């Protein structure tokens, strides 16, 4: 899988009329986990998803064109939550535990476009 920082990953997705993947309920989340597991490499590093709090610290939103900045609703999920230091890190990736982790947006990671 290609690896890019968060902004470059979103740019690459946009080139295909897509965006970094988002999910808004448990069935969508489970499908994303399936895709991750199907493409997991030996040196697993969690992929970027379209969730971030770049615009307003502590307020996570999905980048969902044509309606960007769709609010993240943590109550919509039984098994997904964002963990980590969200004060220092603004972009979210899926870790090998299946959870969302706040990460440094400049780190190169695999990514999923949808």
Beta strands, then each sheet from edge to edge (+ up, - down):
strand 1: 48-52
strand 2: 61-62
strand 3: 70-71
strand 4: 82-83
strand 5: 91-94
strand 6: 100-103
sheet 1: 3+ 2- 1+ 5- 6+ 4+
end
